[in-house]
C-alpha cells in the first residue's frame, strides 16, 4: 500500500455504519474503502489515501455515525507492519518473548499494533480482528524481552478505555508457540490422533 494514511471506524450498528461509510466517500475522495460486518454484529469502515483526504472522511463518518460509533482510529503514517498484518501476513520464526495486547475493539488493537511497532524494535506476529473473538482485537508482538515490554507498554497506552488485558511471556514454550502461530482458533486445529 502506497497510501500514507489509514483510518478505521467501528460501529455497533450495521445500518449506521453503512450510512457513515457512505458519508465518508461522498465527502472525501479516498483512494480505497473497505467495509463489512464483524462479530458481534458490528460494522467496520476502513479508508486509505492522502492524509488530508482521510482526515476529512473520518470527520464526515464520525459526524454521521456518532450515535453508534464504538471506536475509531486515524493513522496518518501507518506502519508497514500493520499493513502486512491486515493483509494476513504472519511471522513464523522462534521467539524470545511474546507480548499480547487484547482489546475490546478492532480499532484499539490496530492502534496498539501501530504504536508498538513505531516505538520499539519488534515484529508484529499477528493482528486478529473481531471475527472468532467476539468482537475483540488481539495484537501480538515478538522480539527480545526489553523491546516487547516497550511495545506492549506503548501499545496499551493508546488503547484508551478499550484495553481488556496485556501480558508478556518470556521464552514461550515451543509447542505453545506452534499452536498460537498456527491459527489461534481452537476448532480449526483440533485433530485427535488416530
N, CA and C atoms as an extended XYZ file, in Angstrom:
582
Properties=species:S:1:pos:R:3:atomname:S:1:resname:S:1:resid:I:1 pbc="F F F"
N         0.848       -1.174        0.000 N   UNK     1
C         0.000        0.000        0.000 CA  UNK     1
C         0.893        1.236        0.000 C   UNK     1
N         0.693        2.129       -0.943 N   UNK     2
C         1.466        3.355       -1.030 CA  UNK     2
C         0.787        4.511       -0.299 C   UNK     2
N        -0.381        4.273        0.225 N   UNK     3
C        -1.138        5.314        0.891 CA  UNK     3
C        -0.525        5.625        2.248 C   UNK     3
N        -0.329        6.902        2.545 N   UNK     4
C         0.291        7.241        3.819 CA  UNK     4
C        -0.658        7.225        5.009 C   UNK     4
N        -1.969        7.218        4.769 N   UNK     5
C        -2.902        7.299        5.887 CA  UNK     5
C        -3.918        6.170        5.838 C   UNK     5
N        -4.313        5.725        7.042 N   UNK     6
C        -5.328        4.690        7.190 CA  UNK     6
C        -6.223        5.092        8.353 C   UNK     6
N        -7.524        4.905        8.170 N   UNK     7
C        -8.466        5.179        9.257 CA  UNK     7
C        -9.473        4.051        9.311 C   UNK     7
N        -9.967        3.785       10.515 N   UNK     8
C       -10.988        2.763       10.701 CA  UNK     8
C       -12.009        3.281       11.696 C   UNK     8
N       -13.279        3.144       11.320 N   UNK     9
C       -14.376        3.475       12.215 CA  UNK     9
C       -15.138        2.200       12.499 C   UNK     9
N       -15.459        1.983       13.752 N   UNK    10
C       -16.103        0.755       14.213 CA  UNK    10
C       -17.455        1.118       14.824 C   UNK    10
N       -18.516        0.537       14.265 N   UNK    11
C       -19.878        0.886       14.659 CA  UNK    11
C       -20.595       -0.293       15.297 C   UNK    11
N       -21.467       -0.009       16.264 N   UNK    12
C       -22.278       -1.056       16.877 CA  UNK    12
C       -23.553       -1.309       16.096 C   UNK    12
N       -23.828       -0.501       15.089 N   UNK    13
C       -24.994       -0.667       14.219 CA  UNK    13
C       -24.531       -0.853       12.781 C   UNK    13
N       -25.021       -1.886       12.130 N   UNK    14
C       -24.661       -2.123       10.731 CA  UNK    14
C       -25.237       -1.013        9.855 C   UNK    14
N       -26.509       -0.688       10.065 N   UNK    15
C       -27.153        0.370        9.274 CA  UNK    15
C       -26.433        1.704        9.466 C   UNK    15
N       -26.102        2.022       10.714 N   UNK    16
C       -25.386        3.257       10.992 CA  UNK    16
C       -24.000        3.281       10.372 C   UNK    16
N       -23.344        2.128       10.361 N   UNK    17
C       -22.023        2.038        9.747 CA  UNK    17
C       -22.063        2.227        8.246 C   UNK    17
N       -23.067        1.650        7.604 N   UNK    18
C       -23.215        1.823        6.156 CA  UNK    18
C       -23.500        3.288        5.829 C   UNK    18
N       -24.371        3.901        6.617 N   UNK    19
C       -24.689        5.316        6.406 CA  UNK    19
C       -23.437        6.187        6.572 C   UNK    19
N       -22.656        5.921        7.610 N   UNK    20
C       -21.441        6.699        7.859 CA  UNK    20
C       -20.396        6.464        6.770 C   UNK    20
N       -20.234        5.209        6.341 N   UNK    21
C       -19.289        4.908        5.265 CA  UNK    21
C       -19.653        5.637        3.981 C   UNK    21
N       -20.934        5.693        3.692 N   UNK    22
C       -21.398        6.412        2.506 CA  UNK    22
C       -21.060        7.902        2.620 C   UNK    22
N       -21.293        8.472        3.796 N   UNK    23
C       -20.964        9.886        4.008 CA  UNK    23
C       -19.465       10.124        3.843 C   UNK    23
N       -18.659        9.175        4.283 N   UNK    24
C       -17.206        9.330        4.196 CA  UNK    24
C       -16.742        9.445        2.757 C   UNK    24
N       -17.228        8.547        1.892 N   UNK    25
C       -16.765        8.577        0.494 CA  UNK    25
C       -17.442        9.676       -0.306 C   UNK    25
N       -18.585       10.162        0.151 N   UNK    26
C       -19.225       11.297       -0.526 CA  UNK    26
C       -18.522       12.617       -0.190 C   UNK    26
N       -17.932       12.709        1.006 N   UNK    27
C       -17.291       13.948        1.435 CA  UNK    27
C       -15.806       14.019        1.089 C   UNK    27
N       -15.175       12.899        0.813 N   UNK    28
C       -13.731       12.914        0.567 CA  UNK    28
C       -13.351       11.821       -0.439 C   UNK    28
N       -12.529       12.176       -1.425 N   UNK    29
C       -12.136       11.203       -2.450 CA  UNK    29
C       -11.014       10.263       -1.967 C   UNK    29
N       -11.359        9.342       -1.060 N   UNK    30
C       -10.361        8.399       -0.540 CA  UNK    30
C        -9.895        7.486       -1.667 C   UNK    30
N        -8.708        6.927       -1.511 N   UNK    31
C        -8.188        6.001       -2.514 CA  UNK    31
C        -8.896        4.657       -2.446 C   UNK    31
N        -9.238        4.244       -1.219 N   UNK    32
C        -9.846        2.916       -1.054 CA  UNK    32
C       -10.737        2.905        0.182 C   UNK    32
N       -11.859        2.211        0.060 N   UNK    33
C       -12.736        1.983        1.200 CA  UNK    33
C       -13.015        0.490        1.271 C   UNK    33
N       -12.915       -0.062        2.466 N   UNK    34
C       -13.236       -1.472        2.708 CA  UNK    34
C       -14.206       -1.488        3.886 C   UNK    34
N       -15.339       -2.148        3.701 N   UNK    35
C       -16.342       -2.199        4.754 CA  UNK    35
C       -16.830       -3.621        4.947 C   UNK    35
N       -17.458       -3.855        6.085 N   UNK    36
C       -18.061       -5.163        6.301 CA  UNK    36
C       -18.451       -5.392        7.741 C   UNK    36
N       -19.216       -6.460        7.917 N   UNK    37
C       -19.668       -6.833        9.250 CA  UNK    37
C       -18.627       -7.715        9.927 C   UNK    37
N       -18.574       -7.606       11.239 N   UNK    38
C       -17.736       -8.468       12.074 CA  UNK    38
C       -18.550       -8.827       13.309 C   UNK    38
N       -18.098       -9.841       14.011 N   UNK    39
C       -18.775      -10.233       15.242 CA  UNK    39
C       -18.608       -9.140       16.290 C   UNK    39
N       -19.516       -8.930       17.168 N   UNK    40
C       -20.863       -9.493       17.268 CA  UNK    40
C       -21.904       -8.540       16.667 C   UNK    40
N       -22.011       -8.499       15.359 N   UNK    41
C       -22.962       -7.628       14.690 CA  UNK    41
C       -22.505       -6.186       14.572 C   UNK    41
N       -21.202       -5.979       14.508 N   UNK    42
C       -20.646       -4.640       14.340 CA  UNK    42
C       -20.329       -4.414       12.867 C   UNK    42
N       -20.007       -3.177       12.522 N   UNK    43
C       -19.686       -2.813       11.149 CA  UNK    43
C       -18.411       -1.996       11.144 C   UNK    43
N       -17.476       -2.357       10.272 N   UNK    44
C       -16.208       -1.652       10.147 CA  UNK    44
C       -16.152       -0.899        8.827 C   UNK    44
N       -15.571        0.297        8.865 N   UNK    45
C       -15.303        1.083        7.666 CA  UNK    45
C       -13.840        1.490        7.731 C   UNK    45
N       -13.047        1.026        6.753 N   UNK    46
C       -11.634        1.386        6.685 CA  UNK    46
C       -11.405        2.164        5.390 C   UNK    46
N       -10.687        3.276        5.504 N   UNK    47
C       -10.344        4.065        4.326 CA  UNK    47
C        -8.851        4.334        4.316 C   UNK    47
N        -8.300        4.481        3.112 N   UNK    48
C        -6.892        4.809        2.946 CA  UNK    48
C        -6.782        5.924        1.912 C   UNK    48
N        -5.661        6.613        1.949 N   UNK    49
C        -5.414        7.676        0.981 CA  UNK    49
C        -4.501        8.734        1.543 C   UNK    49
N        -4.524        9.882        0.904 N   UNK    50
C        -3.725       11.023        1.357 CA  UNK    50
C        -4.213       11.458        2.739 C   UNK    50
N        -3.309       11.954        3.543 N   UNK    51
C        -3.610       12.284        4.932 CA  UNK    51
C        -4.805       13.228        5.058 C   UNK    51
N        -4.796       14.338        4.354 N   UNK    52
C        -5.876       15.319        4.477 CA  UNK    52
C        -7.216       14.742        4.023 C   UNK    52
N        -7.193       13.933        2.984 N   UNK    53
C        -8.422       13.330        2.462 CA  UNK    53
C        -8.997       12.334        3.469 C   UNK    53
N        -8.150       11.490        4.022 N   UNK    54
C        -8.610       10.507        5.002 CA  UNK    54
C        -9.118       11.214        6.259 C   UNK    54
N        -8.438       12.252        6.667 N   UNK    55
C        -8.887       13.004        7.840 CA  UNK    55
C       -10.274       13.600        7.613 C   UNK    55
N       -10.522       14.113        6.424 N   UNK    56
C       -11.836       14.672        6.088 CA  UNK    56
C       -12.900       13.571        6.077 C   UNK    56
N       -12.565       12.405        5.553 N   UNK    57
C       -13.505       11.281        5.537 CA  UNK    57
C       -13.864       10.863        6.963 C   UNK    57
N       -12.875       10.822        7.844 N   UNK    58
C       -13.116       10.443        9.238 CA  UNK    58
C       -14.071       11.431        9.904 C   UNK    58
N       -13.852       12.709        9.684 N   UNK    59
C       -14.752       13.723       10.255 CA  UNK    59
C       -16.183       13.500        9.798 C   UNK    59
N       -16.372       13.234        8.513 N   UNK    60
C       -17.719       13.004        7.979 CA  UNK    60
C       -18.341       11.744        8.576 C   UNK    60
N       -17.538       10.683        8.717 N   UNK    61
C       -18.036        9.430        9.277 CA  UNK    61
C       -18.432        9.567       10.738 C   UNK    61
N       -17.623       10.268       11.499 N   UNK    62
C       -17.932       10.474       12.924 CA  UNK    62
C       -19.176       11.349       13.082 C   UNK    62
N       -19.262       12.388       12.276 N   UNK    63
C       -20.428       13.277       12.359 CA  UNK    63
C       -21.721       12.525       12.018 C   UNK    63
N       -21.668       11.696       11.005 N   UNK    64
C       -22.865       10.970       10.569 CA  UNK    64
C       -23.212        9.822       11.504 C   UNK    64
N       -22.218        9.081       11.959 N   UNK    65
C       -22.486        7.871       12.734 CA  UNK    65
C       -22.151        7.952       14.205 C   UNK    65
N       -21.997        9.144       14.739 N   UNK    66
C       -21.537        9.305       16.113 CA  UNK    66
C       -22.396        8.555       17.139 C   UNK    66
N       -23.694        8.473       16.918 N   UNK    67
C       -24.578        7.830       17.903 CA  UNK    67
C       -24.335        6.324       18.013 C   UNK    67
N       -23.715        5.733       17.004 N   UNK    68
C       -23.465        4.292       17.067 CA  UNK    68
C       -21.979        3.951       16.903 C   UNK    68
N       -21.097        4.946       17.073 N   UNK    69
C       -19.659        4.736       16.945 CA  UNK    69
C       -19.107        4.103       18.217 C   UNK    69
N       -18.442        2.955       18.077 N   UNK    70
C       -17.797        2.286       19.215 CA  UNK    70
C       -16.379        2.812       19.436 C   UNK    70
N       -15.642        2.938       18.347 N   UNK    71
C       -14.238        3.314       18.436 CA  UNK    71
C       -13.786        3.723       17.042 C   UNK    71
N       -12.679        4.429       16.968 N   UNK    72
C       -12.117        4.789       15.667 CA  UNK    72
C       -10.632        5.059       15.819 C   UNK    72
N        -9.944        5.054       14.692 N   UNK    73
C        -8.536        5.419       14.676 CA  UNK    73
C        -8.221        6.147       13.389 C   UNK    73
N        -7.213        6.990       13.460 N   UNK    74
C        -6.688        7.708       12.302 CA  UNK    74
C        -5.178        7.634       12.397 C   UNK    74
N        -4.560        6.963       11.440 N   UNK    75
C        -3.109        6.793       11.421 CA  UNK    75
C        -2.552        7.521       10.196 C   UNK    75
N        -2.024        8.735       10.380 N   UNK    76
C        -1.543        9.499        9.226 CA  UNK    76
C        -0.365        8.850        8.507 C   UNK    76
N         0.432        8.070        9.195 N   UNK    77
C         1.565        7.368        8.581 CA  UNK    77
C         1.605        5.953        9.142 C   UNK    77
N         0.714        5.120        8.664 N   UNK    78
C         0.578        3.768        9.197 CA  UNK    78
C         1.878        2.984        8.995 C   UNK    78
N         2.266        2.220       10.002 N   UNK    79
C         3.485        1.407        9.924 CA  UNK    79
C         3.276        0.280        8.897 C   UNK    79
N         4.272       -0.007        8.056 N   UNK    80
C         4.138       -1.077        7.059 CA  UNK    80
C         3.825       -2.446        7.668 C   UNK    80
N         4.265       -2.694        8.898 N   UNK    81
C         3.959       -3.962        9.559 CA  UNK    81
C         2.479       -4.138        9.833 C   UNK    81
N         1.786       -3.028       10.078 N   UNK    82
C         0.336       -3.082       10.274 CA  UNK    82
C        -0.346       -3.422        8.953 C   UNK    82
N         0.117       -2.800        7.884 N   UNK    83
C        -0.440       -3.081        6.558 CA  UNK    83
C        -0.251       -4.564        6.217 C   UNK    83
N         0.944       -5.087        6.476 N   UNK    84
C         1.211       -6.513        6.228 CA  UNK    84
C         0.278       -7.399        7.046 C   UNK    84
N         0.100       -7.061        8.316 N   UNK    85
C        -0.765       -7.866        9.192 CA  UNK    85
C        -2.222       -7.807        8.741 C   UNK    85
N        -2.679       -6.640        8.325 N   UNK    86
C        -4.053       -6.520        7.828 CA  UNK    86
C        -4.258       -7.355        6.571 C   UNK    86
N        -3.183       -7.545        5.821 N   UNK    87
C        -3.235       -8.369        4.614 CA  UNK    87
C        -3.093       -9.866        4.934 C   UNK    87
N        -2.925      -10.196        6.227 N   UNK    88
C        -2.864      -11.595        6.637 CA  UNK    88
C        -1.474      -12.169        6.809 C   UNK    88
N        -0.426      -11.361        6.642 N   UNK    89
C         0.941      -11.860        6.796 CA  UNK    89
C         1.231      -12.144        8.259 C   UNK    89
N         1.935      -13.248        8.524 N   UNK    90
C         2.301      -13.640        9.887 CA  UNK    90
C         3.786      -13.931        9.970 C   UNK    90
N         4.345      -13.713       11.158 N   UNK    91
C         5.731      -14.060       11.439 CA  UNK    91
C         5.751      -15.489       11.967 C   UNK    91
N         6.645      -16.316       11.456 N   UNK    92
C         6.615      -17.717       11.864 CA  UNK    92
C         7.919      -18.222       12.460 C   UNK    92
N         8.790      -17.358       12.903 N   UNK    93
C        10.049      -17.806       13.483 CA  UNK    93
C         9.951      -18.060       14.977 C   UNK    93
N        11.061      -18.478       15.553 N   UNK    94
C        11.126      -18.691       17.002 CA  UNK    94
C        11.069      -17.328       17.695 C   UNK    94
N        10.700      -17.345       18.959 N   UNK    95
C        10.541      -16.079       19.667 CA  UNK    95
C        11.254      -16.077       21.018 C   UNK    95
N        11.849      -14.948       21.358 N   UNK    96
C        12.450      -14.765       22.679 CA  UNK    96
C        11.368      -14.374       23.673 C   UNK    96
N        10.508      -13.453       23.250 N   UNK    97
C         9.408      -13.017       24.106 CA  UNK    97
C         8.199      -12.711       23.242 C   UNK    97
N         7.034      -12.930       23.815 N   UNK    98
C         5.774      -12.652       23.137 CA  UNK    98
C         4.990      -11.670       23.987 C   UNK    98
N         4.559      -10.578       23.371 N   UNK    99
C         3.726       -9.593       24.051 CA  UNK    99
C         2.349       -9.599       23.422 C   UNK    99
N         1.322       -9.636       24.252 N   UNK   100
C        -0.054       -9.711       23.762 CA  UNK   100
C        -0.843       -8.545       24.333 C   UNK   100
N        -1.535       -7.838       23.452 N   UNK   101
C        -2.449       -6.771       23.854 CA  UNK   101
C        -3.830       -7.184       23.357 C   UNK   101
N        -4.753       -7.368       24.297 N   UNK   102
C        -6.121       -7.782       23.975 CA  UNK   102
C        -7.050       -6.603       24.255 C   UNK   102
N        -7.856       -6.243       23.268 N   UNK   103
C        -8.715       -5.065       23.389 CA  UNK   103
C       -10.177       -5.429       23.145 C   UNK   103
N       -11.047       -4.533       23.568 N   UNK   104
C       -12.476       -4.709       23.350 CA  UNK   104
C       -12.901       -4.333       21.938 C   UNK   104
N       -12.044       -3.595       21.202 N   UNK   105
C       -12.409       -3.136       19.863 CA  UNK   105
C       -11.303       -3.410       18.853 C   UNK   105
N       -11.706       -3.456       17.597 N   UNK   106
C       -10.776       -3.642       16.491 CA  UNK   106
C        -9.861       -2.426       16.351 C   UNK   106
N       -10.451       -1.236       16.384 N   UNK   107
C        -9.671       -0.010       16.207 CA  UNK   107
C        -8.551        0.095       17.238 C   UNK   107
N        -8.834       -0.247       18.481 N   UNK   108
C        -7.803       -0.169       19.522 CA  UNK   108
C        -6.684       -1.180       19.300 C   UNK   108
N        -7.011       -2.350       18.792 N   UNK   109
C        -5.974       -3.348       18.505 CA  UNK   109
C        -5.037       -2.863       17.403 C   UNK   109
N        -5.602       -2.282       16.353 N   UNK   110
C        -4.777       -1.762       15.258 CA  UNK   110
C        -3.930       -0.595       15.762 C   UNK   110
N        -4.522        0.262       16.562 N   UNK   111
C        -3.801        1.399       17.120 CA  UNK   111
C        -2.638        0.929       17.992 C   UNK   111
N        -2.879       -0.094       18.816 N   UNK   112
C        -1.819       -0.648       19.666 CA  UNK   112
C        -0.692       -1.233       18.820 C   UNK   112
N        -1.052       -1.929       17.737 N   UNK   113
C        -0.051       -2.522       16.849 CA  UNK   113
C         0.815       -1.439       16.219 C   UNK   113
N         0.183       -0.401       15.701 N   UNK   114
C         0.917        0.680       15.050 CA  UNK   114
C         1.850        1.380       16.039 C   UNK   114
N         1.338        1.718       17.205 N   UNK   115
C         2.157        2.410       18.211 CA  UNK   115
C         3.313        1.537       18.692 C   UNK   115
N         3.042        0.262       18.947 N   UNK   116
C         4.090       -0.643       19.410 CA  UNK   116
C         5.198       -0.828       18.392 C   UNK   116
N         4.812       -0.954       17.119 N   UNK   117
C         5.811       -1.113       16.063 CA  UNK   117
C         6.654        0.143       15.865 C   UNK   117
N         6.021        1.292       16.002 N   UNK   118
C         6.749        2.550       15.825 CA  UNK   118
C         7.655        2.861       17.014 C   UNK   118
N         7.313        2.347       18.204 N   UNK   119
C         8.047        2.710       19.399 CA  UNK   119
C         9.068        1.717       19.885 C   UNK   119
N         9.123        0.537       19.278 N   UNK   120
C        10.062       -0.487       19.750 CA  UNK   120
C        10.497       -1.368       18.585 C   UNK   120
N        11.623       -2.024       18.748 N   UNK   121
C        12.170       -2.900       17.715 CA  UNK   121
C        11.568       -4.290       17.870 C   UNK   121
N        10.331       -4.447       17.389 N   UNK   122
C         9.600       -5.706       17.489 CA  UNK   122
C         8.999       -6.058       16.136 C   UNK   122
N         8.534       -7.294       16.047 N   UNK   123
C         7.817       -7.773       14.869 CA  UNK   123
C         6.373       -8.010       15.284 C   UNK   123
N         5.452       -7.648       14.427 N   UNK   124
C         4.041       -7.923       14.679 CA  UNK   124
C         3.764       -9.345       14.213 C   UNK   124
N         3.567      -10.245       15.172 N   UNK   125
C         3.349      -11.659       14.871 CA  UNK   125
C         1.970      -11.862       14.258 C   UNK   125
N         0.959      -11.308       14.910 N   UNK   126
C        -0.418      -11.454       14.456 CA  UNK   126
C        -1.204      -10.217       14.832 C   UNK   126
N        -2.209       -9.953       14.022 N   UNK   127
C        -3.202       -8.930       14.328 CA  UNK   127
C        -4.541       -9.573       13.991 C   UNK   127
N        -5.256       -9.992       15.028 N   UNK   128
C        -6.549      -10.664       14.833 CA  UNK   128
C        -7.656       -9.705       15.196 C   UNK   128
N        -8.679       -9.673       14.358 N   UNK   129
C        -9.699       -8.639       14.477 CA  UNK   129
C       -11.109       -9.204       14.459 C   UNK   129
N       -11.778       -9.152       15.579 N   UNK   130
C       -13.228       -9.335       15.755 CA  UNK   130
C       -13.759      -10.741       15.493 C   UNK   130
N       -13.725      -11.202       14.258 N   UNK   131
C       -14.348      -12.483       13.937 CA  UNK   131
C       -13.627      -13.625       14.635 C   UNK   131
N       -14.414      -14.469       15.280 N   UNK   132
C       -13.860      -15.559       16.067 CA  UNK   132
C       -13.372      -15.119       17.435 C   UNK   132
N       -13.529      -13.846       17.728 N   UNK   133
C       -13.068      -13.281       19.000 CA  UNK   133
C       -14.184      -12.534       19.726 C   UNK   133
N       -15.393      -12.659       19.257 N   UNK   134
C       -16.500      -11.952       19.888 CA  UNK   134
C       -16.383      -10.442       19.797 C   UNK   134
N       -15.748       -9.959       18.749 N   UNK   135
C       -15.596       -8.527       18.546 CA  UNK   135
C       -14.315       -7.942       19.094 C   UNK   135
N       -13.511       -8.718       19.793 N   UNK   136
C       -12.268       -8.217       20.383 CA  UNK   136
C       -11.178       -8.077       19.323 C   UNK   136
N       -10.102       -7.422       19.715 N   UNK   137
C        -8.906       -7.327       18.898 CA  UNK   137
C        -7.737       -7.934       19.650 C   UNK   137
N        -6.800       -8.515       18.909 N   UNK   138
C        -5.651       -9.177       19.520 CA  UNK   138
C        -4.399       -8.798       18.744 C   UNK   138
N        -3.441       -8.208       19.451 N   UNK   139
C        -2.175       -7.785       18.862 CA  UNK   139
C        -1.066       -8.574       19.541 C   UNK   139
N        -0.191       -9.205       18.743 N   UNK   140
C         0.912       -9.990       19.311 CA  UNK   140
C         2.238       -9.520       18.737 C   UNK   140
N         3.150       -9.138       19.649 N   UNK   141
C         4.494       -8.693       19.270 CA  UNK   141
C         5.528       -9.757       19.627 C   UNK   141
N         6.595       -9.819       18.849 N   UNK   142
C         7.715      -10.726       19.101 CA  UNK   142
C         9.001       -9.911       19.102 C   UNK   142
N         9.951      -10.335       19.923 N   UNK   143
C        11.261       -9.704       19.946 CA  UNK   143
C        11.987      -10.059       21.223 C   UNK   143
N        13.057       -9.328       21.493 N   UNK   144
C        13.750       -9.534       22.760 CA  UNK   144
C        12.896       -8.929       23.865 C   UNK   144
N        13.049       -9.423       25.065 N   UNK   145
C        12.133       -9.092       26.161 CA  UNK   145
C        11.997       -7.580       26.397 C   UNK   145
N        13.099       -6.845       26.407 N   UNK   146
C        13.024       -5.400       26.677 CA  UNK   146
C        12.222       -4.675       25.605 C   UNK   146
N        12.400       -5.071       24.344 N   UNK   147
C        11.656       -4.438       23.251 CA  UNK   147
C        10.177       -4.812       23.294 C   UNK   147
N         9.882       -6.054       23.616 N   UNK   148
C         8.491       -6.481       23.723 CA  UNK   148
C         7.805       -5.746       24.873 C   UNK   148
N         8.491       -5.604       25.987 N   UNK   149
C         7.932       -4.850       27.121 CA  UNK   149
C         7.616       -3.416       26.700 C   UNK   149
N         8.533       -2.807       25.955 N   UNK   150
C         8.315       -1.430       25.493 CA  UNK   150
C         7.133       -1.353       24.529 C   UNK   150
N         7.058       -2.289       23.583 N   UNK   151
C         5.959       -2.291       22.607 CA  UNK   151
C         4.609       -2.458       23.293 C   UNK   151
N         4.541       -3.344       24.263 N   UNK   152
C         3.278       -3.571       24.981 CA  UNK   152
C         2.905       -2.336       25.796 C   UNK   152
N         3.886       -1.729       26.452 N   UNK   153
C         3.604       -0.527       27.235 CA  UNK   153
C         3.098        0.602       26.332 C   UNK   153
N         3.762        0.802       25.211 N   UNK   154
C         3.368        1.853       24.269 CA  UNK   154
C         2.004        1.521       23.650 C   UNK   154
N         1.814        0.265       23.276 N   UNK   155
C         0.555       -0.153       22.665 CA  UNK   155
C        -0.635       -0.024       23.596 C   UNK   155
N        -0.444       -0.404       24.858 N   UNK   156
C        -1.561       -0.307       25.802 CA  UNK   156
C        -1.894        1.157       26.117 C   UNK   156
N        -0.915        2.025       26.035 N   UNK   157
C        -1.145        3.439       26.339 CA  UNK   157
C        -2.107        4.099       25.351 C   UNK   157
N        -2.211        3.574       24.139 N   UNK   158
C        -3.076        4.197       23.130 CA  UNK   158
C        -4.438        3.515       22.993 C   UNK   158
N        -4.699        2.516       23.815 N   UNK   159
C        -5.966        1.790       23.676 CA  UNK   159
C        -7.137        2.468       24.364 C   UNK   159
N        -6.906        3.592       24.988 N   UNK   160
C        -7.955        4.352       25.682 CA  UNK   160
C        -8.653        3.452       26.702 C   UNK   160
N        -9.959        3.436       26.675 N   UNK   161
C       -10.734        2.625       27.624 CA  UNK   161
C       -10.995        1.217       27.117 C   UNK   161
N       -10.362        0.849       26.028 N   UNK   162
C       -10.701       -0.411       25.368 CA  UNK   162
C        -9.731       -1.560       25.650 C   UNK   162
N        -8.798       -1.373       26.563 N   UNK   163
C        -7.858       -2.437       26.912 CA  UNK   163
C        -8.561       -3.488       27.763 C   UNK   163
N        -8.464       -4.742       27.356 N   UNK   164
C        -9.009       -5.840       28.141 CA  UNK   164
C        -7.907       -6.437       29.023 C   UNK   164
N        -6.767       -6.758       28.400 N   UNK   165
C        -5.660       -7.363       29.159 CA  UNK   165
C        -4.400       -7.308       28.299 C   UNK   165
N        -3.266       -7.292       28.973 N   UNK   166
C        -1.994       -7.415       28.270 CA  UNK   166
C        -1.077       -8.326       29.078 C   UNK   166
N        -0.275       -9.104       28.355 N   UNK   167
C         0.689       -9.990       29.011 CA  UNK   167
C         1.980      -10.009       28.200 C   UNK   167
N         3.060      -10.336       28.898 N   UNK   168
C         4.359      -10.543       28.268 CA  UNK   168
C         4.843      -11.902       28.724 C   UNK   168
N         5.174      -12.748       27.762 N   UNK   169
C         5.615      -14.113       28.078 CA  UNK   169
C         7.030      -14.288       27.553 C   UNK   169
N         7.948      -14.539       28.467 N   UNK   170
C         9.326      -14.785       28.089 CA  UNK   170
C         9.503      -16.270       27.755 C   UNK   170
N        10.218      -16.538       26.683 N   UNK   171
C        10.525      -17.917       26.282 CA  UNK   171
C         9.265      -18.790       26.184 C   UNK   171
N         8.332      -18.380       25.364 N   UNK   172
C         7.120      -19.156       25.141 CA  UNK   172
C         7.497      -20.574       24.712 C   UNK   172
N         6.895      -21.572       25.333 N   UNK   173
C         7.193      -22.966       25.034 CA  UNK   173
C         6.964      -23.231       23.544 C   UNK   173
N         7.821      -24.052       22.943 N   UNK   174
C         7.764      -24.329       21.516 CA  UNK   174
C         6.401      -24.832       21.061 C   UNK   174
N         5.818      -25.764       21.801 N   UNK   175
C         4.503      -26.291       21.408 CA  UNK   175
C         3.421      -25.222       21.504 C   UNK   175
N         3.512      -24.372       22.516 N   UNK   176
C         2.533      -23.285       22.630 CA  UNK   176
C         2.705      -22.309       21.490 C   UNK   176
N         3.967      -21.988       21.156 N   UNK   177
C         4.244      -21.082       20.033 CA  UNK   177
C         3.651      -21.642       18.745 C   UNK   177
N         3.837      -22.931       18.492 N   UNK   178
C         3.294      -23.542       17.277 CA  UNK   178
C         1.777      -23.442       17.237 C   UNK   178
N         1.129      -23.648       18.370 N   UNK   179
C        -0.331      -23.552       18.434 CA  UNK   179
C        -0.812      -22.120       18.235 C   UNK   179
N        -0.194      -21.182       18.909 N   UNK   180
C        -0.602      -19.785       18.788 CA  UNK   180
C        -0.377      -19.284       17.365 C   UNK   180
N         0.758      -19.629       16.806 N   UNK   181
C         1.108      -19.118       15.487 CA  UNK   181
C         0.379      -19.833       14.351 C   UNK   181
N        -0.091      -21.039       14.604 N   UNK   182
C        -0.767      -21.801       13.551 CA  UNK   182
C        -2.025      -21.095       13.096 C   UNK   182
N        -2.900      -20.774       14.019 N   UNK   183
C        -4.165      -20.157       13.642 CA  UNK   183
C        -4.770      -19.397       14.807 C   UNK   183
N        -4.741      -19.964       15.976 N   UNK   184
C        -5.343      -19.324       17.126 CA  UNK   184
C        -6.776      -19.745       17.388 C   UNK   184
N        -7.423      -20.341       16.408 N   UNK   185
C        -8.811      -20.773       16.571 CA  UNK   185
C        -8.827      -22.259       16.908 C   UNK   185
N        -9.395      -22.594       18.046 N   UNK   186
C        -9.362      -23.959       18.572 CA  UNK   186
C        -9.965      -24.976       17.612 C   UNK   186
N       -11.157      -24.720       17.135 N   UNK   187
C       -11.870      -25.688       16.301 CA  UNK   187
C       -11.166      -26.028       15.003 C   UNK   187
N       -10.367      -25.115       14.490 N   UNK   188
C        -9.667      -25.354       13.233 CA  UNK   188
C        -8.362      -26.116       13.437 C   UNK   188
N        -7.956      -26.326       14.676 N   UNK   189
C        -6.710      -27.026       14.955 CA  UNK   189
C        -6.912      -28.435       15.480 C   UNK   189
N        -8.068      -28.675       16.052 N   UNK   190
C        -8.272      -29.938       16.753 CA  UNK   190
C        -8.289      -31.112       15.789 C   UNK   190
N        -7.405      -32.048       16.024 N   UNK   191
C        -7.327      -33.258       15.219 CA  UNK   191
C        -6.822      -34.364       16.143 C   UNK   191
N        -7.741      -35.155       16.680 N   UNK   192
C        -7.371      -36.195       17.637 CA  UNK   192
C        -6.523      -37.256       16.945 C   UNK   192
N        -5.401      -37.651       17.567 N   UNK   193
C        -4.553      -38.688       16.957 CA  UNK   193
C        -5.333      -39.994       16.777 C   UNK   193
N        -5.125      -40.628       15.675 N   UNK   194
C        -5.815      -41.885       15.359 CA  UNK   194
C        -5.033      -43.066       15.875 C   UNK   194
